[in-house]
Amino acid sequence: MTREAAEVSLTGISKSFGGRVVLDRLDLTLDGGELLALLGPSGCGKTTILRVLAGLESPDAGTVRIAGRDVTHTSVRNRGIGIVFQAYSLFPHMTALENVAYGLRIRGTSAGKRTARATELLETVGLGEHRDKYPSQLSGGQQQRVALSRALAIEPRVLLLDEPLSALDAQVRVHLRDEIRRIQTQAGTTTLLVTHDQEEALTVADRVGVMLNGRIEQLGTPEDVYQRPRTAFISEFVGAVNRIPADRFGAQVLVLGRRMAISNAAPEALPATELEALVRPEDLELKGAGDGPGVIRSLVLRGAVTSANVSLGGSMLRVDLPSHEAANFTIAQRVDVSPRHNTALVDGVRNGAEAKEEVAA
């Protein structure tokens, strides 16, 4: 860690564009040295938060602080922030080394020191031998590594990552996200990652914030957000879920023959009838049964996990199980499906075409 990690806070941030509210009195604090990922659908406001923190947008109301200092009206350059965008934004006429050293050059760092720093960073991300190549001579993953190195060269107290991996191939994306996490942890840089990729957020972040309509719906550890979602929206946005008809019995519901406690924060707000339990595919259990009510319609290999798509009572359920266990099942086999746990998030039944489209992915 090159310097003390900086806490970042946004308090009461509001922002509108053309009369449309994009951020609605939003509060957010990043602990010093943590990596926080903001996740949400397009237009939810997550990129606007990043731009307000960077100084690229001015909030209509609210305060931005970095390490306790009010920077709400401070220029981008004077905030001590490094930024990596989805588009690599490298200077095409500069080599990888020159791109990484650019921020140091405009800050007046001597030629020897900036070359040493840029070389060190390129070595760190595995590009030492490519230091004299131009962006056009590098792959997409290599260019993004250069962009990350350039952002880190100035030793920023805060690093902002705006969909930095979405343009990359899947294998490169997985490798580079692990690299980003390793470097961020090593440097102790407070980092805000904006992404639409649920797996990316859950894999690299210390905490995840899920946004909708300019507000943070839930903020917690990846495990909390995934295993204990507060709302149906969060449950369905962060991972796959099955919507299963449920009958209510006071504070419980009957789901696939099992009574389950309702985990909603305000179960009294649920409608009295027509309920559905939201259950993740890995939280369902599959058993072979000659007279079982379910029928396996397909088995989809996903590597270590296989998804069994089961028709049951007019619905299609997705059940995820270890691939070595899935080898015991066949298409057209009759099965029993049951929940593995005793609690469930419950929602009202969706109407019309939306409900009919609820088919296992």
NORTAZI-V7548 format. One record per helix or strand. SS is the DSSP state (helix for helix, strand for strand). FROM is the first residue (numbers start at 1). TO is the last residue. If there is no record, write none. Layout:
ss: (SS:SS)
from: (FROM:FROM)
to: (TO:TO)
//
This chain:
ss: (strand:strand:strand:helix:strand:strand:helix:strand:strand:helix:helix:helix:strand:helix:helix:strand:helix:strand:helix:strand:strand:helix:helix:strand:strand:strand:helix:strand:helix:strand:strand:strand:strand:helix:strand:strand:helix)
from: (8:20:35:46:61:69:77:81:95:96:111:128:134:135:140:158:170:190:198:207:215:222:232:242:252:258:267:275:281:284:294:305:315:323:334:343:352)
to: (17:30:40:54:66:70:79:84:95:106:124:130:134:137:153:162:187:195:204:212:220:227:237:249:255:262:269:279:283:288:301:312:322:326:339:348:356)
//
